[in-house]
């Protein structure tokens, strides 16, 4: 059976940590591919300024170029209204009827899971791969997912703490974030005057 990783987020901007998580999930769990899915209208970030979908999608395309197993999907960009992961998973079940869908999350995202739309139903549909993000995160991801009725596996890898919010601040200040952005992304956001 095909195994398909689902890695969604705002990706504003996509950073090296996002790509690290996707590549480790692909390699460690024999996934056929990992779909990186930018949210069109992330309801958890309602009230925050977010770059246009087309820019976040394009940055992901740049970041995944030449990286085997990683693919960008516009599935949420084709839907209007709030972006709910469970809707995306149900659509992907129809698009890939023979695939096992595996949700990929950074540990920080697990903390928000209890607030996700139909989180318990979502976790019945797919197991979760979780990447440790920072020792500063105190809540227990396994406990949260178990409480919601889901099953999780830890991804192996070094802990890192790269924040898209921090990166936007550096860019606004005119500081090149260097290796914290995938190759080509900084050039793109400069050309498009993003975060400036």
N, C-alpha and C positions, 0 to 999 in steps of 0.2 A: 504494500500500500504506500502511496506517495505521502510524504510528510511535508507540510507547508507551514513555515513560520510566518506569523503575523506580527509585525512590529509597527505600531502606530504612534503618533505623537504630533505635536505642533511643529517641531523641527524648525524653529525660528531663532537662529539658524541651525541647520544640521551641524553637529560638531564631531570631533574625533571619537568621543565616547559613544555616540550613537552607532557609528560604524564599527567600533570595537565590539559592542554588544551583538550586533547583527552577524558579524563574521564569526564570533565565538559560538553563537547559537548554531549557525550553519555547520561549522566544523565539528563541534562536540556532539551534536545530536543527529548526525546523518540526515539533516533536512534536505529535501530536494531543492528547495530554494526558500529564501526569506523575502517576503513582500514588505517593503518599507512604505507606509501609508500615511501621508500627511493629512491631518484633520482639516476639513473644510471650514467647519464652524464649531470649534471645541467649546462646548457649553460650560465646562469647568473653568474656562478662562474668559467667561462673559464679563465685559467691562474693561478688558485689557486690550490695548492696541496690538494687533497681530498683522504681520505682513500678508500681502495678498497670496492666495493659494498658488497662483501661477509661479510666484517667486520661490516659495518654499518647495514646490514640486521640482522646479528647475535646479535648485541647489542640491536636492537629493539625487537628481540625475547626474550632476557633475560629480558628486561625492562617491557614487557607486560605479562610475565608469571604470572598466577593467577589473572589477572585483567579482570573481566567480560566485554564483549562487545568490547574489543580491539583485533585487529587481524593485523598481519603483512602481506603485500602483496609484492611479487617479480615482479609484473606486469611490472615495468620499467626496472628491471634487465634483462628481457627477450627481450628487444628491444635494437637495436644499434642506434647510432647517438644521436643527442641532445635530452634531455628529455624535452618534452613540455607537460604541464598539460592538454591541450585540447586533445591531442592524448590519454592520459590516460583516461580521462573522456569518450571519444567516445568509447574506448575499453570496459570500465566498463558498458556503456549503452548496449552494446551487451551482456556482461556477465551476467548482472542483468537487463533484459528488463522490469521487473515489479517494479523496485525500483526507488524512488526519490533519486537522488544523491545530496548531500549537501557538498559544499567545506568548509573546516575548515582552517582558517588562523589566525596567530598572527597578531596583529596590525602593527608590523614593516614590515611584508610581503606585506601588502596592499599598502604601499608606493611604492613598486616596480611594482605593478600590471600594470600600464600603459605601462611598457616595456615588459610585457609578450607576448608571441606569441599568436596572435588572442584573446587578452584578452576580447574584447567586445563579441566575439562569445562564449567564455568560460562562461561568466556571463549570457548569454542567456540560457545556458544549465543547470545551477544549481545555487540556492541561496547560500549565503555565511554566515557562522557563524564566527564572529570576536572576538578574545580574546584581551582585553586591555593588553599591555605589559609593558609600561613604561610611566610615566608622561613626560619624556623628548621628546617623539614623538609628534611633533607639527602638522603634517598634519592631516586633518580630514578624517578618513577612510570612513565614510558614504558618504562624498562628492565625493571622488575618485570613489567609487563603483557606485554611482548614475550617475556620469559623463560617466561611461563606460556602462551604461544601465542595471546595475545589482541591486539586492535586497539583503540587509544584515540585520542581527540581531546580536546584541551584546551578547556575553556570559557573564554571571555574574561570578565574582570572583575577588580575590585580584590582584592588579597589581604586577608584578614581573619583574625583569630584570636579567635574567640568559643568558649569552652569551656562545655559543659553542666555540667561539674564545678565550674568557677569560678562559674557562675551559681547553682548550688545553694548554694555557700558564701556568696555575697552574700545570698541569700534567707534562709538560716539566721541570718545576722547582722542581719537586718531592713533590709537595703539594697535599695531599689527598683532593679532592673537597667535601668530606663528603656527606651531604644530597643533594647536587646539582646534583648528579648522581643517577639514580635508582639502587636499590639493585642488586649487581652482575656485573654491567657494569664496575666498576673500576677494579675488579679482572680480567675480561676478557681482558680489554685493557692492563693490566700489563702483562698477560700471552702472549699476541700477540705482545707486544712491540710497541703498537700504541702511537704516539705522543712523543716517547722517543728518 
